[in-house]
Amino acid sequence: MSTIRLTPTSYIVLGLIERVREATPYELKRLVGVGIGNFWSLQHAQLYTEPERLTRAGYLQETREPGGRRRKHYKLTAAGREALLAWVSEPTGELPELRDVALLKLFFDADAQPLADAQLAAHRRKLREYEQLAREAGEDAPSGPLTALQAGIAHEREWVRYWQHLRARHP
């Protein structure tokens, strides 16, 4: 096993595969789209290259379908499980990176009223989407994804509050 630097993308791949036991890169892309993609930006190409890199380093095991499309299937190795467990067990004090085009426009003196109207509509839509996901997940949902979803709901509620306040100040 070679030593490589594990990145957030590495841990996303390891964590998703640990959760579903085995996955193809296409399945990883789908899983990101319905969960992690709501709070972590990721280039889909990484979900094809990262499993190969993790396999070479001994964190994943690859098998190929014998016929047809010969898709690659990945499973966690003991080393992959150990690395994932060590990472999730380590607290972090890192703050999220905020890259918000609307705030960038405000910084450069955009007209606050139409910007607030557009952002308010967008954040209300996202809030409704998250709340619907929470209702569908129900009480029996895995605690990790549900906890992240609750953070997303709180985040969107705060953005709605912020944009409402800004709109009220700039009628």
C-alpha positions in Angstrom: 0.0 0.0 0.0 1.4 3.4 -1.0 0.9 6.5 1.1 -1.2 9.3 -0.5 -2.6 12.5 0.8 -6.3 12.0 1.4 -8.6 14.9 0.5 -12.2 15.7 1.2 -13.0 14.0 -2.1 -11.2 10.9 -0.9 -13.3 10.8 2.3 -16.5 11.4 0.3 -15.7 8.4 -1.9 -14.7 6.3 1.1 -17.7 7.3 3.2 -20.3 6.7 0.4 -18.8 3.3 -0.4 -18.8 2.4 3.3 -22.5 3.4 3.5 -23.7 1.4 0.5 -21.0 -1.4 0.7 -20.1 -1.4 -3.0 -20.5 1.2 -5.8 -19.6 2.1 -9.3 -18.4 5.7 -10.1 -21.8 6.3 -11.7 -23.5 5.3 -8.5 -21.2 7.6 -6.5 -22.2 10.4 -8.8 -25.9 9.7 -8.1 -25.4 9.5 -4.3 -23.6 12.8 -4.3 -26.4 14.4 -6.3 -29.1 13.4 -3.8 -27.2 14.3 -0.6 -23.7 15.6 -0.3 -24.1 17.8 -3.4 -26.4 20.0 -1.5 -23.5 21.2 0.7 -20.3 20.2 -1.0 -19.2 21.2 -4.5 -17.6 18.4 -6.4 -16.6 17.9 -10.0 -18.2 14.7 -11.2 -15.0 13.6 -13.0 -13.4 13.3 -9.6 -15.8 10.4 -8.8 -14.3 8.5 -11.6 -10.6 9.3 -11.0 -10.6 9.2 -7.1 -11.7 5.6 -6.7 -8.8 4.5 -9.0 -6.3 6.5 -6.9 -7.7 5.1 -3.7 -7.5 1.6 -5.1 -3.8 2.0 -6.1 -3.2 3.2 -2.5 -5.0 0.2 -1.0 -8.0 2.0 0.4 -10.5 0.4 -2.0 -10.7 -2.9 -3.8 -11.8 -2.9 -7.4 -13.7 -5.6 -9.3 -14.8 -5.5 -12.9 -18.0 -7.0 -14.4 -16.9 -9.9 -16.6 -19.0 -8.9 -19.6 -21.1 -6.1 -21.0 -20.0 -2.7 -20.0 -17.3 -4.1 -17.7 -18.1 -1.5 -15.1 -15.8 -1.1 -12.1 -17.2 -1.8 -8.7 -15.4 -0.6 -5.6 -15.5 -1.8 -2.0 -13.7 -0.5 1.1 -10.6 -2.3 2.4 -9.7 -2.5 6.0 -7.2 0.4 5.4 -10.0 2.4 3.8 -12.4 1.8 6.7 -9.6 2.7 9.2 -8.8 5.9 7.4 -12.4 7.0 7.2 -13.0 6.2 10.9 -9.9 8.2 11.9 -11.0 11.2 9.8 -14.6 11.3 11.1 -13.4 10.9 14.6 -11.2 14.0 14.4 -13.0 17.2 15.2 -12.5 20.2 12.9 -12.4 23.9 13.6 -12.4 24.8 9.9 -15.0 27.3 8.8 -16.9 26.8 5.6 -15.8 28.6 2.5 -18.4 31.2 1.4 -18.6 31.8 -2.3 -21.8 33.7 -2.9 -22.3 35.6 -6.2 -25.1 37.6 -4.7 -22.9 38.8 -1.8 -20.1 39.6 -4.3 -22.6 41.8 -6.3 -23.7 43.5 -3.1 -20.1 44.2 -2.3 -19.8 46.0 -5.6 -22.9 48.0 -4.9 -25.6 46.1 -6.8 -29.1 47.3 -6.4 -30.2 45.5 -3.3 -33.9 45.3 -4.0 -34.0 43.1 -7.1 -31.1 41.0 -5.8 -32.9 40.5 -2.5 -36.1 39.5 -4.4 -34.2 36.9 -6.5 -32.2 35.5 -3.6 -35.3 35.3 -1.4 -37.1 33.3 -4.0 -34.1 31.0 -4.5 -33.6 30.4 -0.8 -37.3 29.8 -0.2 -37.3 27.1 -2.9 -34.2 25.4 -1.5 -35.7 25.6 2.0 -38.9 23.9 0.8 -36.8 21.2 -1.0 -34.9 20.5 2.2 -38.0 20.4 4.3 -39.6 18.0 1.9 -36.5 15.8 2.0 -36.7 15.8 5.8 -40.4 14.8 5.7 -39.6 12.0 3.3 -36.7 10.8 5.3 -38.8 10.5 8.5 -37.6 9.5 11.9 -35.8 6.4 10.9 -33.3 8.1 8.5 -29.6 7.6 9.2 -28.5 10.2 11.8 -25.6 11.5 9.8 -27.5 12.6 6.6 -30.4 13.8 8.7 -28.2 15.9 10.9 -26.6 17.4 7.8 -30.0 18.0 6.3 -31.1 19.8 9.5 -28.0 22.1 9.2 -29.1 22.8 5.6 -32.6 23.8 6.7 -31.2 26.1 9.4 -28.8 27.6 6.9 -31.6 28.3 4.4 -33.9 29.7 7.1 -31.1 32.2 8.1 -30.6 33.2 4.4 -34.4 33.8 4.1 -34.3 35.9 7.2 -31.2 37.9 5.9 -32.7 38.6 2.5 -36.1 39.6 4.0 -34.3 42.0 6.2 -32.2 43.4 3.4 -35.3 43.8 1.2 -37.2 45.6 4.0 -34.3 48.1 4.3 -34.2 48.8 0.6 -37.8 49.1 -0.6 
